[in-house]
Amino acid sequence: MNLTELGYIAGWRLVRALPRPVVAAAFQAGADRAHRSGGGGTARLRANLRRVVGPELPEAELDDLLRRGLRSYARYWMEAFRLPALSRDQLLAGFRLAPEGVDLLAADVAAGRGAVVALPHSGNWDAAGAWVAATGWPITTVAERLKPEAVYQRFLAFRRGLGMEILPTHGGDRPAFDVLVDRLRAGAVVPLLADRDLSARGIEVDFFGARTRMPAGPALLALRTGAPLYVASLWYETDAACASIEPLPVPSEDSGPLDQRVRALTQRIADELAAGIARHPEDWHMLQRMWLDQRGAGAGEPRSVSTPPTVAGPV
């Protein structure tokens, strides 16, 4: 067991044991310290937020937004560490999906058609998954592999303990995409983080006026299975993590070749993700390079365990 793994174990245990106000104050202080020190992740978040808000926002206001963004990111980690200690009632109370979204997903699950939900790296996506499971709906998603492997396995156990079925991006008994198709056809909710490509096969899209790549998985799954496709907006309120979902029409087979439909639908996902992020930019936790014109951006940038393990599109 290495120091990184020991740190995560200590974090999970200590953050669960201490009173929430004490832990929240400590995490906020850490976020403010990161804001003052201005490390690499902080600099990347600042650059990414500048793309979101545009060049017109004064630097002082961008700096305030950056501080609030780092506090939101710290809140995500604090709440993620505490999730396994919460009761079902607490999980349900700690996350709010807009009522129309609850109705849509409930109908999809009841009808056995499942649902694909494209998510941004915003708010608390782990709380969203735990809420779906606590509601009693089947949920399956895909987690990228981290190094060291022992930490990756602990994150898998963490999410599985919350009631989510987690598939590895590679190395599973079957390709993750094939399993997701089966789960959708059995009526499961399939959430996929969709605002950043983690492979060499992403779709190039326009996002806040610049080019980036996003995973094809959400669009391709909806097109292959006929499952409804939603794009989520995630943010924080004072007392809860919150979300809304927007349904996207899926192009029919007679509207063009499959690759063309995947590209068009992925661009529509990008547009909806951008709209949600623009409403709550302080809750977008994107501390990695995002756009193709950022040096070193694109697929294959290594992720360390200092950033949260994401749920990625499977293709």
C-alpha positions, 0 to 999 in steps of 0.5 A, spaced: 500 500 500 503 506 497 502 513 500 497 515 495 492 509 497 493 511 504 491 518 503 485 516 500 483 511 506 485 516 511 480 521 507 474 517 507 475 515 514 476 522 517 471 526 513 466 521 515 468 521 522 468 529 523 462 533 524 460 536 517 461 543 519 468 542 521 470 538 515 466 543 510 471 549 513 477 545 512 476 543 505 474 551 504 480 553 507 484 548 502 480 551 496 482 558 498 489 556 499 489 553 492 487 559 490 492 563 493 498 559 491 495 558 484 498 551 482 497 548 475 490 545 476 488 552 478 491 556 472 487 551 468 481 552 471 482 559 470 483 559 463 477 554 462 473 559 466 475 565 461 473 561 455 466 560 459 465 567 461 468 570 455 473 576 454 469 581 457 469 579 464 473 583 468 479 580 471 477 581 478 470 578 477 474 572 474 478 571 480 472 571 484 469 566 480 475 562 480 475 562 488 468 560 488 470 554 483 475 551 487 470 552 493 465 548 489 471 543 487 473 542 494 465 541 496 465 535 491 471 532 494 468 533 501 461 530 499 464 524 495 468 522 501 462 522 506 457 519 501 458 512 503 456 514 511 449 516 509 443 513 510 438 512 504 434 518 506 440 522 507 442 520 500 435 522 497 435 529 501 442 531 499 440 531 491 435 534 487 433 533 480 428 538 477 421 534 478 420 534 470 426 530 470 424 525 475 418 524 471 421 523 465 426 518 468 421 514 472 417 513 466 423 511 462 425 506 467 418 503 468 417 502 460 423 498 460 427 503 455 432 505 459 435 512 458 442 515 456 444 521 460 450 526 458 453 529 464 458 535 465 464 535 470 459 539 474 456 539 481 456 532 484 455 527 479 457 521 485 451 524 489 447 524 482 448 516 481 447 515 489 440 518 488 438 514 482 440 508 486 437 510 492 430 511 488 430 504 486 432 505 479 438 500 476 444 504 474 450 502 470 456 507 468 463 506 466 469 509 470 476 510 467 482 506 470 486 510 474 493 509 477 495 506 482 491 500 480 489 499 488 486 506 488 482 505 482 479 499 485 477 503 492 474 508 487 470 502 484 468 499 491 466 506 493 461 507 487 459 500 487 457 501 495 452 506 493 448 502 488 451 503 482 454 498 477 461 500 474 464 497 468 471 499 466 473 502 460 477 496 458 479 490 461 472 487 463 469 480 461 466 484 455 466 491 452 463 496 456 459 499 450 456 492 449 454 491 456 451 498 456 447 496 450 444 490 454 443 494 460 439 500 456 435 494 453 433 492 460 431 499 462 437 502 466 439 509 467 446 510 464 449 516 466 456 518 462 460 524 463 461 527 456 464 534 456 471 531 455 474 526 451 478 520 454 480 516 448 483 517 441 476 517 438 472 523 440 468 527 436 471 534 434 465 539 436 465 547 437 464 548 445 464 555 447 467 558 441 473 553 440 474 546 438 475 540 443 473 533 442 467 529 446 466 522 447 461 519 442 458 514 447 452 517 449 450 519 442 452 512 439 448 508 445 442 512 444 442 511 436 444 504 437 438 502 442 433 507 441 433 509 448 432 517 450 437 521 450 438 527 456 443 532 457 444 534 464 446 540 468 449 540 475 450 545 480 450 546 487 445 550 492 447 551 499 443 545 502 443 540 496 447 538 489 442 539 484 440 537 477 436 538 471 435 534 464 434 536 457 431 531 452 434 531 445 431 528 439 435 522 436 436 523 429 432 517 425 436 512 420 433 516 414 437 522 416 443 520 414 449 515 415 451 513 422 457 517 423 454 523 420 448 522 426 453 521 431 457 527 429 451 531 429 448 529 435 454 530 439 455 537 437 448 538 440 450 535 446 456 539 447 451 545 446 446 543 451 452 542 456 455 549 454 448 552 456 448 548 463 455 550 464 454 557 462 448 558 468 453 555 473 460 556 471 463 556 478 460 549 479 464 546 473 470 542 475 474 542 469 482 543 472 484 539 466 486 542 459 480 542 455 480 545 448 485 543 442 488 550 442 491 549 449 498 546 448 498 538 450 490 538 450 486 532 447 486 525 448 491 521 452 493 527 457 494 523 464 490 523 469 492 523 476 489 521 483 489 528 485 483 529 480 476 525 481 476 519 477 470 520 472 465 516 468 467 516 461 464 515 454 465 508 452 467 509 445 
